[in-house]
């Protein structure tokens, strides 16, 4: 579907690819549209919902400024997926032992590895950049206990919330591994530190903003370049974290499954990040907060909620969407509301056929808490084409 709604009361238009937007998200979009450095317009994906400061599912092009809260604290959060050379009939009938083995290999929630598990080449590639960041901003260290040990031992870990590891089957009954995670504790520390620093840097000008969470750094200002360097590092860390998890998952699968290889479909994409891109005759910063890049011919991953479908897609390069698409189904219910409404009985019913935890700890992630993924996909048919449709058979939640 094309753009469904255009808000025009701000400084720039807001072009929305759905007709389902709640009032809180609309207010946040209006707040964003009032900022003086937005280029051309704001694009809003069909999984849109309210976030902190900036709306999840928004694509924000900016000239000479970056908004740290629009990037958020899970900098570089994104997806990885790969197709294995085995098929559904080669999986064991009962996947419980496989799920438990993955959970034993990959720490979830706030947990980390008990010893350094990341490959030395990964640690070495990241350590130099982090050392530069901490030399300039030593207070980043104070935001974590045992910070040096933590950032290394959280490489190859899942985190919590909506992060997951899944085994899926596509329409041909081929097996895929898919995961969703970000930059863990160190990314959160960087995000919070610079969000607060932007507020301090704006000082008395902060009250001129429609929302203090939209505090920003301008090009040439004191901490602008530092933030650009920090988010670049955190995005690299997030990508490395997903690569190391895939490596550890493959080790588990090789012990549990028939011999397999990896096919040419290996896909990686951020969906909370900033990148320099060219759009509408200007080089801008594009902040995708809960959106992925969908340039013409580019592969992407759009997951549904646990128990529903997910999609491997190819971008159509829609210029009005700044070559973007949604990053998932999008929440329709807050976590607290989901916990009030759902219990273990709903977990059993809504994840039927999926090997996963079915306890009270995952009820805020049930399909009922999310928008319908088929509706979301229908609303972005102008943005992407579906290449593979995946159905989860195993899910590890953070």
Secondary structure, DSSP 8 states (H G I E B T S, - for coil): ----EEE-SSSSEEEES-S---HHHHHHHHHHHTSTTEEEEEEEEEEEE--SSS-EEEEEEESSEE-HHHH-SSTT-EEEEEEEEEEGGGS-S--HHHHHHHHHHS--TT---SS--S-HHHHHHHHHHHHHHHHH-GGGGGGSTTHHHHHHHTTT---STT-EEEEEE-TT-EEEEEEEE--HHHHHHHHHHHHHHHHHHHGGGGGGSSSGGG--EETTSTTHHHHHHHHHHHHHHHHHHHHHHHHHHHHHHHHHSS---EEEEEEEEESEEEEEEEETTEEEEEEEESEEE--TT-EEEEB--BTSEEEEEEE---GGGTSEEESBS-BSS-HHHHHHH--HHHHHHHTTT-BS--SGGGGGGBGGGB--HHHHHHHTTTTEEEEEEEEEEEEEE-
